[in-house]
Amino acid sequence: MLNEGLDLSLKVARHLSIINVSAPT
């Protein structure tokens, strides 16, 4: 379950990173 949470966190972090690169504030 903890591993699943870490995987989700990585996906979210990667998604946010892509957003930042695509449209920096």
C-alpha positions in Angstrom: 0.0 0.0 0.0 2.9 2.3 0.8 4.5 1.5 -2.5 1.3 2.4 -4.3 1.2 5.8 -2.5 4.8 6.5 -3.6 4.0 5.5 -7.2 1.0 7.9 -7.1 3.2 10.7 -5.7 5.7 10.2 -8.5 3.0 10.4 -11.1 1.6 13.5 -9.6 5.1 15.1 -9.3 5.9 14.2 -12.9 2.5 15.6 -14.1 3.1 18.9 -12.2 6.7 19.0 -13.6 5.3 18.7 -17.2 2.8 21.4 -16.5 5.5 23.7 -15.2 7.7 23.1 -18.3 4.7 23.5 -20.7 3.3 26.7 -19.1 5.6 28.3 -16.6 4.0 30.9 -14.3 
